[in-house]
């Protein structure tokens, strides 16, 4: 009887530890997934304190999908909130406004959600704890109505809510 008790006891001790590890995940290592199309939102480090960009991320399709979009978040001093952009194959270096408009799929404010309290806020700075979920209002319809939809491999229109999945090493 004590042999079957030990694995159960070990599980009891490990589960809270795994939850605490999830809570301490910095946003730049966080991976989120949305439920409808299975697209994945993965943040990565910016790499410079002097960068105008506060967050870098990619949005990819589910397994076998061809969707791969790049995005960033910049804090807009005038609006006093972050401004997010999701782009598809934008030119590197100096690009004209017309070139950027042509390759931009979505612009908007990404919001951080706390499931326990229902609190909605702007994304924290790099190094802060990843939120429970990220809301990107209108991202799904923006992808659906873009020129990349037919080539994306997606079968469903993505939803706007990405829930925390894991912390990358």
N, C-alpha and C positions, 0 to 999 in steps of 0.2 A: 504494500500500500504506500509506503514512503517513497518508492521508486517512481510511482506515477504522480506523486505530489511534487517532486522536485522540478520536473519540466514545467508544470503549471506555475510554480512559484517563480521560476526563471522568467517565464513569459510576463508575469505580473510586474516584475522589476524592469524588464526591457521596454515594454510598451510606453510608460511615461518618459523614459529616456529618449526613445525615438521621437516622441512628440516634442520634447524639449529641443532636440537637434533641429527639427523642422522650424521651430519658432526662432532659432538663432540664425537661420539662413540669411545671408546678406542678399539684397535684391539683385546684385550683379551676378549671382550664381543661381538664381531662381529659374525654375522651369514651370510653366503654367500650361494647362490644356483646356480647350473648350469642348463642350459635350456634343454638339450637333454634327459637325464635320470632322472633329478630332484634330483640328489644327493646333499647333504647339507654338507658344510664345516663350522664347528663351532669351533671357537677358545675358549680357556679357560686360566685363569691365571696360570702362572708357579708356583708362590707361594714362590719364593726365589730369592733374588738378586744374590746369589752366584752360582746359577745353571748354568751349562754349556749350557743348553737348553734355547733358547730365546723365543720360542713359543711352546705351546701345542695345538693340535686340534684333532677333530674326523671328519671322513667322513662317513655319513650314507646314506642309500638308501631312496628313496621316500617312502611315506606311504605304509605300508605292506611289504616293502623290508626287507631283512635280512642282508644287508650289514652294517657292523660297523667296521671301520678301525681306528686305532690310529696313530697319527703322531706327529712329532716334528720338530723344526727347530733349528739348531745350527749354529752359525757364524763360518765360516772357515777362520781363520786368513791368511793362506797361499793363498787361492783363493780370499780373500777379498770380500766375499759374503756369504749369508746364504746357508746352505745345508739342504734340507728338506728330510725327510724319512716318508713313509707311510707303516705301518706294520699290519699284520694280526696274532693275537694270538701269539705274541712273548713271550718267557719265561721271567719271572720276575727275577730281580737280575742279578747275574753274568751269562752271556750267552757267548757261544763260537762264534767266527766269523762265523762258519758254521751254527750255529743255527740262528743267526741274518740274514744271507743271505737267509736262507730257508723261513723265515717269512716276509721278506721285499718285498713289492709289488712295490714300486716306490722310486727312489731317484732322486733328481734334485733341481733346484733353483726355489723357489716360487717368483714370481714377483708381485709387487703392480702396479696397473694401475689407472691413473687419466683420467676419461672419458672426462672432459672438455678440457684438454690440449693434451691428447694423450700420456702423459709422462709415461714411464715405469721405475720403480726403484726397488730396493730391499725392502723387508718388513721393516717397521719401528720397533723400539724396543717396547717392552711391554709398554703400557701407551700412545703411540702415536695414532693419529687419524687413524681409520680404512680406508683403501683405498676404492675406488669405486668398484674395482674388484681385484681378485687374479688370476693370471695365473700360472698354474702348468703344464708346457709342458710335454705332453706324459702320463699324469695320466690316461686318458681314455683307451688307448690301453694297458697300464700296467695292469689295472684292468681286461680288456677283456681277456688278454692272461695269467692271473694268474690261479692258481688251484681253487680259490674261485669263479670264474665266474658262474659256474653251480649252486652254492648254494646261490649266491648273491640276487636272486630275481629280478635283473635288466632286463629290456626288451630291453633297448637301451644302447649303449656304451656311458659313460659319456664324455662330452666335457672337454677341458682343462681350460675353463674360468668360474670362480665362481663370480657372481655379488652380491654386498651387498644387503642383504634382511632386516636385522633388528639388533637391539642392544639388547642383553639379559640384564635383570635387575640384 
